[in-house]
Amino acid sequence: MRVFSSGSCRLVTTIFNGRGKIEPIHSMFRNFVGVNFLGKLHNSKQHIQFIKWINDDINLPPYILSSFLTSYGMFSGSRNGMDPLELNAKKKQAIKHLFNDCDFYIFEICSIKLYEKDGYQVQHELTSDYTTRIQTQEELMNDLVLLQQLLPNKKIIIQSHFRPNIIYNDNTKKIENREIIYNILEQFAKTHDSIYIYDPSLLINKDLSMFDGNTHFTPHGHIKNFENIYSIMKNIGSKAIISTPNA
């Protein structure tokens, strides 16, 4: 089973933990290092830009690449053990070669805050030169339509952010933007074939040792999250909203 993933460390590290059971064509081992790792991404517009760039449908100037993809940029002021820049072109070509032949495409949409420069998407961790705005709900819905158009007839799983109200069974802990994202994803998945949403919060609710109490999985959490996603992928056969752990 071949799987493409695009997201934060919560997803791309999870997918790396599946090697041996799946073939991950974009994933991360640790600390922004991976034999096929190019960057961590958070919102729908970043994923769309990434796909178009992988497929050479758009060109990203060097100054945008270094502000958009972690492997091209300077995270925390230093490469800090990251792979050499010279490997990036080979990584991109390897991903492009396999991109259209994946069994599943998994994206993490965990933010509606956009960071933009000269009409491109960038990341605030990699540059201080950007404008920022909040994505509207209509924009997010339209981006989901475009994402599906970019991957016609492909199975797409979208992982949401951690939702503390679900993790702790406490509605007072709701984070508004995360609920907005989840509700739009749920609405979209109900009306579009081959789109599935996955909320890891329900899994964490069963075992709080899976995360650090804030925004990251523990190593144990990455393993268990992959096991759950793998079970979901194996059992997908009919249209469904996937939000309840299967493993």
Rosetta blueprint (number, residue, H / E / L):
1 M L
2 R E
3 V E
4 F E
5 S E
6 S E
7 G L
8 S L
9 C H
10 R H
11 L H
12 V H
13 T H
14 T H
15 I H
16 F H
17 N L
18 G L
19 R E
20 G L
21 K L
22 I E
23 E E
24 P E
25 I L
26 H L
27 S L
28 M L
29 F L
30 R E
31 N L
32 F L
33 V E
34 G L
35 V L
36 N L
37 F L
38 L L
39 G L
40 K L
41 L L
42 H L
43 N L
44 S H
45 K H
46 Q H
47 H H
48 I H
49 Q H
50 F H
51 I H
52 K H
53 W H
54 I H
55 N L
56 D L
57 D L
58 I L
59 N L
60 L L
61 P L
62 P H
63 Y H
64 I H
65 L H
66 S H
67 S H
68 F H
69 L L
70 T H
71 S H
72 Y H
73 G L
74 M L
75 F H
76 S H
77 G H
78 S L
79 R L
80 N L
81 G L
82 M L
83 D L
84 P L
85 L H
86 E H
87 L H
88 N H
89 A H
90 K H
91 K H
92 K H
93 Q H
94 A H
95 I H
96 K H
97 H H
98 L H
99 F H
100 N L
101 D L
102 C L
103 D L
104 F E
105 Y E
106 I E
107 F E
108 E E
109 I L
110 C L
111 S L
112 I L
113 K E
114 L E
115 Y E
116 E E
117 K E
118 D L
119 G L
120 Y E
121 Q E
122 V L
123 Q L
124 H L
125 E L
126 L L
127 T L
128 S L
129 D L
130 Y L
131 T E
132 T E
133 R E
134 I E
135 Q L
136 T L
137 Q H
138 E H
139 E H
140 L H
141 M H
142 N H
143 D H
144 L H
145 V H
146 L H
147 L H
148 Q H
149 Q H
150 L H
151 L L
152 P L
153 N L
154 K L
155 K L
156 I E
157 I E
158 I E
159 Q E
160 S L
161 H L
162 F L
163 R L
164 P H
165 N H
166 I H
167 I H
168 Y L
169 N L
170 D L
171 N H
172 T H
173 K H
174 K L
175 I L
176 E H
177 N H
178 R H
179 E H
180 I H
181 I H
182 Y H
183 N H
184 I H
185 L H
186 E H
187 Q H
188 F H
189 A H
190 K H
191 T H
192 H L
193 D L
194 S L
195 I E
196 Y E
197 I E
198 Y E
199 D L
200 P L
201 S H
202 L H
203 L H
204 I H
205 N H
206 K H
207 D L
208 L H
209 S H
210 M H
211 F E
212 D L
213 G L
214 N L
215 T L
216 H L
217 F E
218 T L
219 P H
220 H H
221 G H
222 H H
223 I H
224 K H
225 N H
226 F H
227 E H
228 N H
229 I H
230 Y H
231 S H
232 I H
233 M H
234 K H
235 N H
236 I L
237 G L
238 S L
239 K L
240 A L
241 I L
242 I L
243 S L
244 T L
245 P L
246 N L
247 A L
